[in-house]
Amino acid sequence: MRTFLTFLVGALFGTGISMSGMANPAKVINFLDVAGTWDPSLAFVMGGAVIVTFFGYRWVLARSAPVFEPSFDVPSNRKLDARLLTGSAIFGVGWGIAGFCPGGALPALGTFDSQVIMFVASLVAGMLATRFMLERSNARAARSKPAVS
């Protein structure tokens, strides 16, 4: 049942992304081109998503626990640090250049468009490179810590 519901939610998300135009890089780039061929329609998509999320979180988090888990896994770190801001900037620049965000690119994979495939491959490569760099950094930090006696 859990796998079926996960599939159903993913299919609903992908359908919504596709129908709203978020999987179309030209529409996304036109939305970001405020000084040129600006297309404000995605603002309504984002506004609708914010409203649904606002009420959805309040409804879901009013429960004592999720349906298929013992507890909610809500991040407790609310600190704005260099890592978060850098990642956000890279995400935004990539979104503006490619016209895809991960949420829009994954449903668009079904088109087998070479640009989408290249974007998703680059996305995965970036995630793997980040994981590798963080693991190296953490290992280096662990080696440089003084031994506790």
C-alpha positions in Angstrom: 0.0 0.0 0.0 2.8 2.4 0.9 4.5 1.9 -2.5 1.3 2.4 -4.3 0.6 5.7 -2.5 4.1 6.9 -3.1 3.6 6.2 -6.8 0.2 7.9 -6.8 1.6 11.0 -5.1 4.6 11.1 -7.5 2.3 10.7 -10.5 0.0 13.5 -9.2 3.1 15.8 -8.7 4.5 15.0 -12.1 1.1 15.6 -13.7 0.7 18.9 -11.9 4.2 20.0 -12.9 3.7 19.1 -16.5 0.2 20.7 -16.8 1.4 23.9 -15.1 4.3 24.3 -17.6 7.0 23.9 -15.0 8.5 21.1 -17.1 8.8 23.4 -20.1 12.2 25.3 -19.9 11.1 28.0 -22.3 8.1 28.9 -20.0 10.3 28.9 -16.9 13.0 31.1 -18.6 10.3 33.5 -19.8 9.0 33.7 -16.3 12.5 34.7 -15.1 13.0 37.2 -17.9 11.3 40.1 -16.2 12.9 42.7 -18.5 12.1 40.8 -21.7 9.4 38.3 -22.6 8.1 38.0 -19.1 5.4 35.4 -18.6 3.8 35.8 -15.2 1.6 32.7 -15.3 4.1 30.6 -13.2 3.6 33.1 -10.4 0.0 31.8 -10.1 1.3 28.2 -10.1 3.8 29.1 -7.3 1.1 31.1 -5.4 -1.3 28.1 -5.6 1.5 25.8 -4.4 2.3 28.1 -1.4 -1.4 28.3 -0.4 -1.8 24.5 -0.6 1.4 23.9 1.3 0.5 26.5 4.0 -2.8 24.7 4.8 -1.5 21.2 4.0 1.3 21.5 6.6 -1.1 22.7 9.3 -3.5 19.9 8.5 -0.9 17.1 8.4 1.2 18.3 11.4 -1.9 18.5 13.5 -1.8 14.7 13.5 0.2 12.9 16.2 2.3 10.9 13.6 2.4 10.3 9.9 0.4 7.3 8.5 3.3 5.1 7.6 6.0 6.3 10.1 6.3 6.5 13.9 7.1 10.2 13.9 7.5 13.3 11.7 11.0 14.1 10.5 11.0 17.9 10.5 14.3 19.7 10.3 15.3 21.4 13.5 18.2 23.5 12.1 16.9 27.0 11.2 20.4 28.5 10.8 21.2 30.4 7.6 24.8 29.5 6.9 27.2 29.7 3.9 26.5 26.2 2.8 22.8 26.8 2.6 23.1 30.2 0.9 25.7 28.9 -1.6 23.6 25.9 -2.4 20.5 28.1 -2.9 22.4 30.4 -5.2 23.7 27.5 -7.3 20.2 26.1 -7.5 18.8 29.5 -8.6 21.5 30.1 -11.2 21.1 26.6 -12.6 17.3 27.0 -12.8 17.7 30.3 -14.6 20.2 29.0 -17.1 18.6 25.6 -17.9 15.0 26.5 -17.3 14.6 23.3 -15.2 14.4 22.7 -11.5 14.7 19.1 -10.3 10.9 18.9 -9.7 10.2 19.9 -13.3 13.0 17.9 -14.9 12.2 14.5 -13.5 8.7 14.4 -15.0 10.1 15.8 -18.2 12.5 12.8 -18.4 9.6 10.9 -20.0 10.0 13.1 -23.1 13.5 11.6 -23.7 14.6 15.1 -24.7 18.4 15.3 -24.8 18.4 18.6 -22.9 16.4 17.1 -20.1 18.6 14.0 -19.9 21.7 16.2 -19.9 20.3 18.3 -17.1 19.4 15.3 -15.0 22.8 13.7 -15.6 24.4 17.0 -14.5 22.2 17.2 -11.5 23.1 13.7 -10.4 26.8 14.4 -11.1 26.6 17.5 -9.0 25.0 15.6 -6.1 27.6 12.9 -6.2 30.5 15.4 -6.4 29.0 17.3 -3.4 28.7 14.1 -1.4 32.3 13.1 -2.2 33.6 16.6 -1.2 31.6 16.5 2.1 32.8 13.0 2.9 36.4 14.1 2.3 36.0 17.2 4.3 34.4 15.3 7.2 37.2 12.7 7.1 39.8 15.4 7.1 38.2 17.1 10.1 37.9 13.8 12.0 41.6 13.1 11.4 42.7 16.6 12.6 40.7 16.3 15.9 42.9 15.7 18.9 42.5 12.2 20.5 40.4 12.2 23.7 42.1 10.4 26.6 
